Amino acid sequence: MSEEQTWDNQEWVYSAKRILEWMATVPQEQPLMFLVRHSHRETLQNHDEMVSGGLTKLGKKMSFELGTRIPREGKMHIYTSFIPRCFETAEAIADGFTQKGGEVIDIDPLPPLVGPQVIEEEVWKNLHPDGRNVTDFVNIWVDGGFGERMELFDDYRERLIEATVKRLVSLKENIMHVHVTHDLAMMCTKRILLKRSLVPEDREPYLGGLSVTVSGSETILNIAGKTFPVVIE
């Protein structure tokens, strides 16, 4: 089975497909950012695997396929969490994008894409290793449920937005930014941009995520096929 057929047969790429469809409508000259969850991995059984787990062969193939399908020309700069499955996703996306004729400037680690800093390791016991309760975990954190045992929401919001959306807004040339992350940072970003409590349906499948562009003075967010302006503080 070809990569294209495999892509078409994976139910979990539905979110990625919707984002790619929207990206195709964005003028090439507009700044564009894609925050994407890593690709397919094995089920995580414990908290050690949360840090060490990589991609499956399928995950690498579909990351490459995503790279070939990004409807963008020119240059791309990729930023990634240091977690192996994120870096492997970033490398495969870069390979796919390069094969179709694009140019990848670099792949750089970006600390905010790992997620908020945890001061006391005991906090991780509140998050299921496979992320099944990640939306509840983020809501509890934002509401102060972990106190000073975890980086404060406002502090993390400032770090993340400065490194992602504000970096996009300040672009002086036409470069696409791709940010590869995982459940926790993805859900934190949604909580920041949507400015509401999360629900289980907000959780993204593999290679799902959100996209941001800048049109004139307006910053536009696309999630799950829905587009709306956002105010970046």
C-alpha positions as MATLAB code, in Angstrom:
seq = 'MSEEQTWDNQEWVYSAKRILEWMATVPQEQPLMFLVRHSHRETLQNHDEMVSGGLTKLGKKMSFELGTRIPREGKMHIYTSFIPRCFETAEAIADGFTQKGGEVIDIDPLPPLVGPQVIEEEVWKNLHPDGRNVTDFVNIWVDGGFGERMELFDDYRERLIEATVKRLVSLKENIMHVHVTHDLAMMCTKRILLKRSLVPEDREPYLGGLSVTVSGSETILNIAGKTFPVVIE';
ca = [
       0.000    0.000    0.000;
       1.380    3.428   -0.965;
       1.842    6.276    1.527;
      -1.012    8.109   -0.189;
      -3.361    5.135    0.247;
      -2.239    4.688    3.851;
      -2.923    8.392    4.504;
      -6.431    8.074    3.063;
      -7.141    5.004    5.225;
      -6.142    6.503    8.605;
      -9.184    7.843   10.453;
      -7.012    9.862   12.836;
      -5.741   12.241   10.132;
      -9.162   13.910    9.778;
      -8.025   16.983   11.728;
      -4.829   17.315    9.690;
      -6.844   17.110    6.468;
      -9.130   19.958    7.553;
      -6.176   22.157    8.460;
      -4.462   21.452    5.141;
      -7.650   22.356    3.289;
      -7.788   25.691    5.107;
      -4.096   26.382    4.573;
      -4.680   26.058    0.840;
      -7.015   29.076    1.013;
      -4.440   31.311    2.729;
      -2.569   33.597    0.280;
       1.062   32.562   -0.114;
       2.288   36.005    0.921;
       0.574   35.842    4.343;
       2.535   34.598    7.377;
       1.366   31.119    8.353;
       1.913   28.989   11.450;
       0.963   25.352   12.043;
       0.980   23.964   15.580;
       0.786   20.205   15.162;
       0.595   17.256   17.527;
       3.194   14.542   16.896;
       2.320   11.546   14.753;
       1.283    7.983   15.637;
       2.932    6.332   18.656;
       2.337    3.298   20.817;
       0.058    3.626   23.856;
       2.056    5.059   26.764;
       1.931    2.814   29.831;
       3.782    4.907   32.425;
       5.205    8.358   33.070;
       8.734    7.367   32.017;
       7.403    6.571   28.549;
       5.858   10.046   28.395;
       9.385   11.407   28.023;
      11.040    8.595   26.060;
       8.345    7.344   23.694;
       8.996    7.687   19.961;
       6.965    7.179   16.788;
       5.884    3.952   15.151;
       6.857    3.225   11.537;
       3.346    4.311   10.578;
       3.839    7.553   12.487;
       7.015    8.370   10.570;
       5.415    7.570    7.209;
       2.390    9.747    7.901;
       4.554   12.624    9.133;
       6.461   12.483    5.840;
       3.190   12.382    3.913;
       1.944   15.431    5.816;
       5.094   17.287    4.807;
       4.454   16.565    1.140;
       0.870   17.801    1.439;
       1.469   21.187    3.084;
       0.095   23.631    0.475;
       2.890   26.126    0.817;
       5.836   27.136   -1.332;
       9.184   28.566   -0.343;
      10.752   28.368    3.107;
       9.758   26.634    6.340;
      11.239   26.891    9.827;
      10.368   24.021   12.166;
      10.374   24.267   15.952;
       9.873   21.221   18.147;
       9.638   19.828   21.650;
      12.709   17.768   22.564;
      10.518   14.692   23.238;
      11.617   11.978   20.731;
       8.208   11.512   19.059;
       8.002   15.253   18.406;
      11.519   15.543   16.988;
      10.944   12.464   14.801;
       7.721   14.031   13.511;
       9.563   17.275   12.761;
      12.318   15.458   10.829;
       9.826   13.510    8.714;
       7.745   16.614    7.939;
      10.946   18.360    6.865;
      11.875   15.471    4.579;
       8.428   15.477    2.972;
       8.347   19.232    2.485;
      11.851   19.196    0.983;
      10.992   16.378   -1.402;
       8.149   18.398   -2.892;
      10.516   21.306   -3.534;
      10.307   23.394   -0.364;
      13.227   24.602    1.729;
      13.551   23.891    5.448;
      15.718   26.544    7.073;
      16.259   24.600   10.293;
      14.715   22.399   12.963;
      15.164   24.037   16.360;
      14.124   22.891   19.847;
      11.694   25.266   21.539;
      11.201   24.799   25.323;
       7.585   26.109   25.544;
       6.512   23.304   23.187;
       7.311   20.787   25.943;
       4.599   22.342   28.105;
       4.505   24.197   31.429;
       7.362   23.551   33.812;
       6.549   21.164   36.649;
       8.295   22.015   39.920;
       7.266   18.911   41.857;
       7.281   15.575   40.006;
       4.278   14.401   42.062;
       2.091   16.624   39.866;
       2.518   14.163   36.988;
       0.498   11.577   38.928;
      -2.557   13.689   38.110;
      -2.060   13.195   34.356;
      -2.753    9.807   32.781;
       0.410    8.572   30.983;
      -1.499    8.302   27.701;
      -3.084   11.724   28.140;
      -6.673   10.522   28.459;
      -7.509   13.218   31.015;
      -5.310   15.962   29.557;
      -8.158   18.471   29.166;
      -9.152   18.096   32.821;
      -5.501   18.336   33.857;
      -5.077   21.639   32.020;
      -8.306   23.080   33.439;
      -7.258   22.197   36.992;
      -3.845   23.779   36.415;
      -5.301   27.011   34.994;
      -7.655   27.266   37.969;
      -4.689   27.088   40.339;
      -5.222   23.480   41.417;
      -1.507   22.690   41.499;
      -0.434   25.910   43.164;
       3.278   26.639   43.012;
       4.087   23.010   42.248;
       3.731   23.901   38.581;
       4.551   26.958   36.473;
       1.787   29.540   36.736;
      -0.594   29.783   33.801;
       0.097   33.462   33.108;
       3.852   32.859   33.056;
       3.558   29.975   30.634;
       1.113   31.861   28.422;
       3.614   34.686   28.037;
       6.461   32.287   27.160;
       4.403   30.324   24.655;
       2.764   33.232   22.836;
       6.053   35.130   22.612;
       7.757   32.131   21.002;
       4.944   31.232   18.587;
       2.227   33.700   17.570;
       4.175   36.883   18.293;
       7.161   35.486   16.409;
       4.827   34.915   13.455;
       3.379   38.425   13.613;
       6.883   39.938   13.562;
       7.972   38.071   10.410;
       9.661   40.256    7.793;
       9.690   37.636    5.030;
       7.448   34.849    3.784;
       8.430   31.888    5.970;
       6.047   29.245    7.279;
       6.489   28.229   10.917;
       5.690   24.670   12.003;
       5.624   23.920   15.738;
       5.621   20.225   16.691;
       4.341   19.423   20.154;
       2.241   16.921   22.090;
      -1.000   16.698   24.044;
      -0.156   18.865   27.018;
       1.275   21.901   25.229;
      -1.376   21.613   22.499;
      -4.186   21.726   25.050;
      -2.512   24.568   26.927;
      -2.335   26.533   23.672;
      -6.005   25.934   22.963;
      -6.902   27.078   26.466;
      -4.854   30.254   25.905;
      -6.252   31.104   22.469;
      -9.863   30.021   23.020;
     -10.020   31.669   26.465;
     -12.406   29.063   27.850;
     -12.310   25.793   29.760;
     -11.445   22.755   27.667;
     -13.699   19.778   26.964;
     -12.627   16.245   25.926;
     -13.559   16.987   22.313;
     -10.795   19.616   22.210;
      -8.135   16.913   22.317;
      -6.385   16.567   18.961;
      -5.644   13.255   17.209;
      -2.177   12.524   15.853;
      -1.032   15.216   13.392;
      -4.010   17.366   14.322;
      -3.653   20.873   15.607;
      -4.344   24.485   14.802;
      -3.149   27.117   12.376;
      -2.672   30.875   12.593;
      -2.220   33.500    9.896;
      -1.906   37.273    9.867;
      -3.985   39.345    7.468;
      -3.281   43.062    7.737;
      -3.709   43.929   11.416;
      -5.823   40.846   12.133;
      -4.569   37.576   13.614;
      -6.731   34.669   12.447;
      -7.004   31.272   14.120;
      -8.278   28.068   12.516;
      -9.295   25.084   14.644;
     -11.368   22.132   13.468;
     -12.386   23.915   10.288;
     -13.609   26.998   12.120;
     -11.898   30.346   11.629;
     -12.104   33.394   13.862;
      -9.979   36.399   14.839;
      -8.031   36.310   18.086;
      -6.593   39.058   20.209;
      -3.018   38.395   21.327;
      -2.233   40.149   24.603;
];
